[in-house]
Amino acid sequence: MSTHTAGPAPGPAPDPAPGRIPVMLPWLGEEEARAASEAVLSGWVAQGPRVAEFERAFAARVGAGHGIALSSCTTALHLALVTLGLEPGDEVVVPSLSFIATANAVRYVGARPVFADVEEATGNLTVATVDAVRTPRTRAVIVVHQGGVPADVHALRTACAGWALPLVEDAACAIGATVGGESVGRGALLAAWSFHPRKVITTGEGGMLTTDDARWAERLRRLREHGMNVSAAERHASSRPVAESYLEVGYNYRMTDIQAAVGLVQLGRLDAIVARRRALAARYAQLLGAVPGLRPVRDPGYGRSNFQSYWVLPAGDFPVGRDKLLAVLAEAGISARRGIMASHLEPAYEGHGAAPLPVTERISRDSLILPLFHTMTHAQQDRVVAVLREQAGA
């Protein structure tokens, strides 16, 4: 049987190379292995009862009426836009400062992504940055809770309601983050989530779409399974032959029971994972306070981050450029990453056109993501900060 409650923490996973500090490690242990094994031994490995259980548990955790488990967050975004009826010629406002899947999902339905700038403090869209690029052809807005830092969705929901525009939340990185003391995703029209290994909890690959709309949830469950009017699990559970029909063109976007079994254990670890990440982020902030010219990511005034990514933004006069910093860290056995990409600058969007996005380009060009993972030690953090301190000349 799968379980919502995780037991004792597993020991630290081995570094990919001796002494090397990874930028991220998923927190996986024996309970996940047992849960996956039980799913395999049950004989039911495709989408089935464990997926349904994971959907219920995840929706309850984020305060949504319904959860629809999917193969990835990208497919969740795609189905969200299909549900909203987006068509060729429509425009959807999205941040360029996001993994490219956010913009790509808009193109999957034939619509045009319109890139908006973000605020520097959070890396997120604001009412003002959306308003600056919306047009009479705008049909929806996608806001990203970037790196686990929640966007001000209360302000955005109010503004979008006034503009008669649906707001989709790309919460790929945001499980465990809060706005106004409540989970990201609570009250969302549609929110898409990721369980990629770089995220706070993982199923290897996989995603979820949450909504409070029961009719949408029913249709979404059909769409993920080729548009069938009855699921494969329901057909196999029936004592009589069931002849399914296909009500519309759908997709193969299903999650497996093996993934869901792992996800249930991971969901039971969520509070411990977020608490540990926030403690490590607080310690980083304290240590980096002595490094001049580096601004670390922080909680916004209206919410709390899960610190899925811990990024720093060097000042313009910092002695060393971002790419040099990454190289120096790598030489010291520390894996860091460039900051969040600017999708409008990628070859896939060459010639697409965009309004000036100075903040997006500044963050993408200059920021870097530091190692942060559940089993990270203080000694490992000290090594990271020592390299930054040396490069700052502190």
CORWO-V157943 format. One record per run of one state. SS is the DSSP state (H for helix, E for strand, - for the rest). FROM is the first residue (numbers start at 1). TO is the last residue. If there is no record, write none. Layout:
{{SS/FROM/TO} {SS/FROM/TO}}
This chain:
{{-/1/20} {E/21/21} {-/22/29} {H/30/42} {-/43/48} {H/49/62} {-/63/65} {E/66/70} {-/71/72} {H/73/83} {-/84/90} {E/91/95} {-/96/96} {E/97/97} {-/98/100} {H/101/108} {-/109/111} {E/112/116} {-/117/126} {H/127/131} {-/132/137} {E/138/144} {-/145/145} {H/146/148} {-/149/152} {H/153/163} {-/164/165} {E/166/170} {-/171/177} {E/178/179} {-/180/181} {E/182/183} {-/184/189} {E/190/194} {-/195/195} {E/196/196} {-/197/203} {E/204/204} {-/205/206} {E/207/211} {-/212/213} {H/214/223} {-/224/224} {E/225/225} {-/226/227} {E/228/228} {-/229/231} {H/232/237} {-/238/245} {E/246/246} {-/247/251} {E/252/252} {-/253/256} {H/257/288} {-/289/293} {E/294/296} {-/297/302} {E/303/304} {-/305/309} {E/310/314} {-/315/321} {H/322/331} {-/332/333} {E/334/334} {-/335/336} {E/337/338} {-/339/341} {E/342/342} {H/343/345} {-/346/346} {H/347/349} {-/350/357} {H/358/366} {E/367/370} {-/371/377} {H/378/392} {-/393/394}}
